Amino acid sequence: MSVSKLLPEGRVFAKDATARVVPPPPIYSTHPLRFLAIVTVIAILVPFLFGGDTYAIDLLNSALIHAMLVLGFYWCFTLGGRFTFGVFAVYAAGAYISVWAANQLGGFWAGLIVATLATAALGCLMQLLFARSSLIFFAIVTMAVGGLLLIVFREWTAFTGGYEGLSEIAVPSVFGFTLDSHDSIYYLVLGVLVLFLLATALFLRSPAARDLTMARDKGPVAAVAGLRPKHLQLVAFGVGSGMQGAAGSLYAHSTGYFSLEAFNIDVSLLVLLMLLLGGMNSMYGPVIGAVVLVYLPELLREVQDYADFVYGVAVLVIVVAFPSGIAGLRQTVERRLRHAGSQ
């Protein structure tokens, strides 16, 4: 008979009569907050490497905003188990709602908060309405809802400007300091992304993450155990949608102009590819995938005639040969080496 002991640090060990110790789950054997701190410090120093190059900083901003989008998708799909093709519409909703709220309610921060809450509510509504749908049907429905939202945005020109776009966009500010430079926008986006990553890391080390995993993989068993699978997935989908809305808000306020052309189904496909490339099972997979796919076309400019072919082959090789993505590259190589050594 085994007895479980919960240590103050939150690590769980089990000891039986033979004094064998069962190791804690992998997430408790790592130091995600320490690693996040190191990554944050590196990210803070990165702009200095480009010496004020505006185009380079714009690429960095694009990578961070896409990373936020993919992190939201990670919450919806990897954690919540609900695949959605509606990322592009939630992204657009976050942008337009943020601009409206910023103009009506007193600035950028009001816009960011309202957009995040509104898109989180939109995600929860979709999950509630189609909670009983199969995974494939749910994905199709979210794409259809996204298409309907884009039609609304196209026709509601007083709110969105349609294809003519919006140019009267509030400039972000912090403690009275206007963030109107590319560098300052970078640090703003980085700060929000790090906050979301921190929240994700803390969640993954909490009992709620284990409950959500059980609800995602073993729904009926979770229900028998007293959990509420649909409620847990609702929260995960709402959080992920809110992050996507925040990405839309930051995109809108980081540019002086944007239009409906920036939001289409290609955004959802790109987000899916970024997650697969970076790694579905790591909270850093979204960041890695976003950075790689934003910068890869730039690196292939020297072979522009063959860029699409090289781009496609490179992504295909990584996705097929390393299904855990770049974030799981080390574990994949170690596993294959152990397998080869055992033969």
N, C-alpha and C positions, 0 to 999 in steps of 0.2 A: 504494500500500500504506500503510495507516494504522498508526500506533504509538500505543498507549495509555499514558498516564502517570498514575499514581496519586499525587496530592499528599498531604502529611502530614495535611491536614484530612480526608481521605477522599473528596475530590471527584474525579470521573473526567472527564478531558478527552481528546479524541482529536484528533491533528494529522496531516494528510496532507501530500502533497508541495506543495500550493498554500498551505500554512500556514493553512488554515481551521481554526477551533476549533469543535468541536461542543460546545454548552452541556451542562452536567451535567443529570441528571434533576431535575424540579421539586422533589423532596423535599430535594435538596442545595442548592437556591437559597433555601430558607426558613430561618427561625430558630425552630424549634418550641420549643426549651428557653427561649429568651428570652421568647417569647410566653406559654409556660406559667408562667413566673415572674411576668409582669405579671398574668395572670389570677388566679394564686394570691394575690397581694397584694390585688387588688380583692376577692376572695372573703373574705379575712381581715377586711376592713374593712366588708363588707356588714352584718353583724349590728348594728353601731353605728348604722346608719340607722334601725333599728326601735325603738331605745330600750328594749330588754328586753321587747318584745311577745312573749309566749309562743306565741301562735298563728302569728305571722309566722315565728318561728324554727322551729316545727314544719313549716311549709311548706317552708322552706329545707332542713331535714333530709330531708323526703320527696323533694325535687327531687334532692338529692345521692345518695340511696340508689337512686333510679330511674336516675340517670345511670350509676351503677356497674353496674346490671343491663344497661342498654343497651350500655355499653362491652364487657361480656362477650359480648353478642350480636354486637357489631361484630367481635370476634375470631372468633367461630364462623362468622359468615355472610360479612362483607365480606372478612376476611383469609383465613379457612379455606375459604370457599365451600360451607359446609354449613348449610342452613337448618334451624332447629329450632323446633318448637312446644312443646318441653319446658321452657322457661325457668321457668314457674310451679312445676314440680316440683323443679327444682334450687334455686330460691329457697327453697322450703319445706324441702328437705333441709338447706340451709345453716342455716336458722333452728333447726330441731329438733336437729340434730347439735351446733350451737354451744352451745345451752342445756344439753344433756346433758354435753358435754365440760367446760364451765365448772363445772358442779356436781361432776363426778367427778374432774377433773384439776387443779383449782386456779385457777379464775378466768376472766375474760373473754378474756385473750390466748390461753390454751390453747384455749378454745372457738373463737375466730376462726381460729387456725392449723389446728386439726383440721377444722373445717368447710370451709375453703378447700381443704385437701388431699383431703378425702373427696369433695367435689363435683367436684374436678378428676379424681379417679379414676373417679367415676361417668360424667363426660363422656367420658373415654377409653374406658371400657368400652362405652358406647353406640356410639361411633365404630368401635371394633374389631369389634363384633358385626354392624354394618350398613354397613361401609365400602364394600361392593360395591353397595349400594342406589342407585337413581336418586335425584335430588334430591327429587322429589315423594314417593316412597315413604319416603325417610329422614325427611322432615318429618312424615308421617303416623305413622311408627313412633315418633318421639320424643314425639308427642302421646299415643299409646297407652301408652308407657312411663310418661309423666307421670301419666296417669289411673290406672294400676296403683299407682304410688307413693302417690298421694293416697288410694286405697282402703286401702293398708297403713297409712298414717298415721291414717286415720279409725278403723281397727279396733284399732290398737296404742295404746290409750288410756294405758297405763302409761308410754309413751315420749312421746306427743304431747299427751295430754289430750283428744284428739278435738276435737269442737266445743265442749267446755267450756273448752278453752284451757289455757294455762300462765301462772302468775303468779309462781312461784318462779324468778326470772331474776337471774343474777349482774349486779351493777352494774359497769360498766367502771371501771378505775382505772389511773393512770399514775404510777409512782414513789411509790406510796403515797397519791396524791391521788385521791379518789373523784370520778368524773365523773357527778354526779347532777343536774346542771342542764341545761337545754335548750341553752344556749350552749356548754357544754363538750362535749356530745354532737355539736353541729354541727362543732366544730373537730376532733373525733376522726374523724368521717365524712369531713370535708374532707381530713384528712391521709392517710387510706387511699386516697381517690379520686385525690389528686394523685400519690401513689406509683404507682398503676396507670397514670395518664396518662404519668408520666415513663417508666415501663417501656415503654409503648406507643410513645412518641416515640423512644426509643433503639432499639427494635426496628425501627421503620420506616426508620431511617437505617442499618440494618445489611445486610450481604449476605444474611442469612437471610430478610429481607423480600422481596427480589427472587426468591430461590429459592421462597418460598411462593407468590408471585404467579404464577410460572411453573408451579408444581405445580397451582395452582388453575385457571388458564386453559388450560394446555397440558399436561395430565397425561402423555399418551404421549410428547410431545417431552421433557418433563422427565425421564422415566424413561430415555430414550435418552441424555440428557446426563449421566446418572449420579446424578441426584437420586432421592429416594424420596418421591413425591407423597403416598402414604398416611401415611407417618411424619410428614411436615410438617403435614398436615391434622390428624393425631391430636394433635400438640402444640398447634396453634392452638385446636382444640376443647376440649382439656383446660384450657388457660389461660383461655379464655372461660368455661367452666363453673365454674372456681375463683373467678373474679371474681363470678359470679352467686351462688355460695355465700357469699362474703364479704359481699355485699349482704344476703343473708338473715340472716347472723350479726349484722350491724350493726342491721338492722331489729329483730331479736328483743331485743337488749340496749338499744335506744334507747327501748323502751316497757316499761311495767311489766306488760303483759298482751298476749297475742295468741292467736288461735285459728286453726283450719283454714280458716275462712271468708275469711281474708286471702289465700289462695292458690287461684286458679282459672285457667281458660284465658284469662280476660280480661287477666290479667297479661301473657301472651305476646303477645296482640294489641296491647296498649298499648305494649309494648316495641318491636314492629315499627313501629308508627305513629310512635313517638318517633324511631326511627332514620331513617325515611323523611323525616320533617319536618325533623330537624336536618341530615341529610346523610349518605349512606352512605359517601362517599369521604373523609371527614375524621374524624380521631380526636376532634375537638371536636363533631362532629355529635350524638353521644349526649348530651353535656352540654346543648347548645342545645335539642335536642328535648325532653329531660326537663324543663328549666326552663320552656319554653313550655307544654307540655301539663299541667304541674302548676299553673301560675299562670293559664292562660287561663280555666278555669271560674270562678276567683275574680274575674277582671276582668269576667266576664259576669253577675255577680250582679245588677247594676242592671237587666238585661233578662232576668230569670230565665225569663219565659214563653217567650222566644224563644232562650234560651241554647243549647239543643241544636242548633237550626237554624243559628245563627250560628257555633257551634263547628264543626259539620260542614262548612259552606261554606268557612270560613277555612282549615281543614286541607286540604280538597279543592283549593282554589285554589293553595295553596303546593305541594302534592305534584304536581299536574298541570302548573302553569305553570312551576315551578322544580324539575325532576326531581333536580337536585343538592342540593336542600334549602336551608335557610337558610345553612348554612356555605358553600355554593357560589354564593350569591346574586350576589356581585360578579362572579365569573367568568362566570356565565350572562348577566348584563346586558351585560358587555363583549363577549361572543361575539355576542350578538344585535345590538349596535350595530355591530360590525365587519361582520356579515353584511348589515345594512341599508345601511351605507355603501358596500359593494361592489356593490350593485345599481344 
